[in-house]
Amino acid sequence: MGRADAEIVRWLLGDASASFEKNCVRGIKANHQKISKLSHQEAALNLNMFTAEEFDELVVPMTMLGHSGTTRGGLQS
């Protein structure tokens, strides 16, 4: 492959990467709270520590973070 061909490939890959980032990746945000809850819930259920209902009743992330007066939805009660 000649130098000109290598430059064309590099340009195409760069353009494709930029387009992918702009059209497919930009703006995506992980829901860390949901990911954390699901992984902890899955572990508790697999160990038969709680039922799913008991886990949901006991594990309220906003309360665990010290936000008193909040409900599961995070709104003031």
HUFENWO-V512356 format. One record per residue. RES is the residue in one small letter. PHI is phi in radians with two decimals (NA if undefined). Layout:
RES:PHI ; RES:PHI
//
This chain:
m:NA ; g:-1.42 ; r:-1.06 ; a:-1.13 ; d:-1.12 ; a:-1.10 ; e:-1.14 ; i:-1.12 ; v:-1.08 ; r:-1.06 ; w:-1.12 ; l:-1.11 ; l:-1.15 ; g:-1.10 ; d:-1.15 ; a:-1.11 ; s:-1.11 ; a:-1.12 ; s:-1.15 ; f:-1.08 ; e:-1.06 ; k:-1.18 ; n:-1.65 ; c:-2.14 ; v:-1.87 ; r:-0.99 ; g:1.65 ; i:-1.32 ; k:-2.29 ; a:-1.30 ; n:-1.60 ; h:-1.04 ; q:-1.11 ; k:-1.19 ; i:-1.08 ; s:-1.11 ; k:-1.09 ; l:-1.12 ; s:-1.19 ; h:-1.22 ; q:-1.12 ; e:-1.04 ; a:-1.10 ; a:-1.10 ; l:-1.20 ; n:-1.13 ; l:-1.53 ; n:1.00 ; m:-1.35 ; f:-2.52 ; t:-1.44 ; a:-1.06 ; e:-1.16 ; e:-1.10 ; f:-1.06 ; d:-1.08 ; e:-1.27 ; l:-1.50 ; v:-1.78 ; v:-2.13 ; p:-0.92 ; m:-1.12 ; t:-1.18 ; m:-1.15 ; l:-1.53 ; g:1.59 ; h:-1.58 ; s:-1.33 ; g:1.37 ; t:-1.89 ; t:-1.83 ; r:-0.99 ; g:-1.35 ; g:1.49 ; l:-1.63 ; q:-1.13 ; s:-1.65
//
